[in-house]
Structure formats: structure tokens, C-alpha cells
Amino acid sequence: MATTMAASAVTDDEVLFTALQAGGADALRTLIERHDGWIRSIVFAVLGRPERVDDVTQQVWTTVWQQADRLREPARWRAWLARLTRNAAIDAGRDEARRRKITGPGDPAALEAVAAIRPSPVEQVTLSERQRIVLGSIQGLPAIYREPFMLRHLEEWSYQQIAEHLDAPIKTVETRLVRARRLLREALENKV
């Protein structure tokens, strides 16, 4: 039953993507509603900075709107979207590193002020202390382990899907996930 539903969603997504290629803004809205979560996970996994996720994700969806007509095979739109997202996040990370290199580390007082900013009331209500600790530990994982970990455990992608997304063998994905779990376990041993 789940496989039938998943296959139906994929076919439906292909129809929506074809409508998007024809200029359908409603199709884009529906695709965003369905896929924004895993797009955000990829961005966070690559950058490791939650404050950058919104900007990069918005940039990705803008690019999808502007360049959807360039994709010749609508059946491959999801792989195209994943690659587009990953590249946008990598570019954003490079731009940030370039700015830091040019401007230096910044004013320590300003950095402390930014670090001291408290989460919004909504975030305070929705995130328990344990969730914040776990999220911080996931954020601390090296990107090579963070990305497959988030796709597997937060987005529930299969090993095959992750391997295709990373353009890596399944064994490599398995190894990275084992290491990510070990590093996360070690990071959480004294915190939780």
C-alpha cells in the first residue's frame, strides 16, 4: 500500500512539475508544500547553520521557478532539485567563508550579542532542552556525515536515495551513517 502511495505521489509530482514548466504557479506552491522539508534538511546538512536555511531554501525555490523549463526529463525533477539544493548550499557556504576571510572574524562583542539572542517564543515552546542539545550535536557533525544522517533519520530517505543524491556507493552511505551515529552518540554522552 505504501509503495503504491509513494509511486502515486511521484507520478503526481511529475504532473505538477510539468505544469510548473508550463508556468503554473499553483503547481510550484504544491511542490513547495510537499518537498520543502527535505530541501531544508539538505541545506542545513550542508551548511550546518540554521539561520541560513530560510535564505538558501528561498533561493532554491526561486531558481526552480526560473529554470524549471530547462529540465528535459520531468521524471528526473527530484534528483535535479536535490542537486540544485546541494549546490546552492555549497555556494552559500563558500560565499560566507569568502566574506569571513575578507572581513575577518568580526567584532567579538557583536559575535557574543548574536550568540546571546534567545529563540523566539514559538521556538521556546516547540523545542525542549533535549531537542536543542541534540540539534546542536547534529549541527556539530562534519558535513560529510551530517547530510546523510539528516536525510536518513529526519527525512526518512532510503540508503539508495541517499546514495543517488550523494552520487556515492551504498556502502559509503552506510559507513558515513555508522560514523555519524557514533560521533553523535559520543557528543551526547555527557549532555543528555
Residue pairs with C-beta under 8 A, 6 or more apart in sequence:
9 34
10 78
13 31
13 34
13 35
13 77
13 78
14 74
14 75
14 77
16 24
16 27
16 30
16 31
17 27
17 31
17 68
17 71
17 74
17 77
18 74
19 26
19 27
20 27
20 28
20 31
20 64
20 65
20 68
21 68
21 69
21 71
21 74
28 61
28 64
28 65
31 64
32 61
35 78
35 81
36 57
36 61
37 155
38 151
38 155
38 157
39 57
39 60
39 61
39 81
39 85
40 53
40 57
41 150
41 151
41 154
41 155
42 82
42 85
42 86
42 89
42 147
42 150
42 151
42 165
43 52
43 53
43 56
43 57
43 60
43 85
43 88
43 89
43 92
44 50
44 53
44 139
44 150
45 89
45 143
45 146
45 147
45 148
45 149
45 150
45 151
46 86
46 89
46 90
46 93
46 143
46 146
46 147
47 53
47 56
47 89
47 92
47 93
48 139
48 140
48 141
48 143
48 146
49 139
50 135
50 139
52 92
52 96
55 92
56 88
56 89
56 92
57 85
59 88
59 92
60 81
60 84
60 85
60 88
63 84
63 88
64 81
64 84
67 84
68 77
71 77
71 80
79 164
79 165
82 165
83 165
86 165
100 106
105 111
118 124
119 127
127 135
130 192
133 188
133 191
133 192
134 188
134 192
137 184
137 187
137 188
137 191
138 146
138 149
138 150
138 184
139 146
140 187
141 149
141 180
141 183
141 184
141 187
142 183
144 176
145 176
145 177
145 179
145 180
145 183
146 180
147 166
148 162
148 166
148 173
148 176
148 177
148 180
149 176
149 177
149 180
149 181
149 184
151 157
151 161
151 162
151 165
152 159
152 162
152 177
157 165
159 170
159 173
159 174
159 177
160 170
162 173
163 169
163 170
163 172
163 173
166 172
166 173
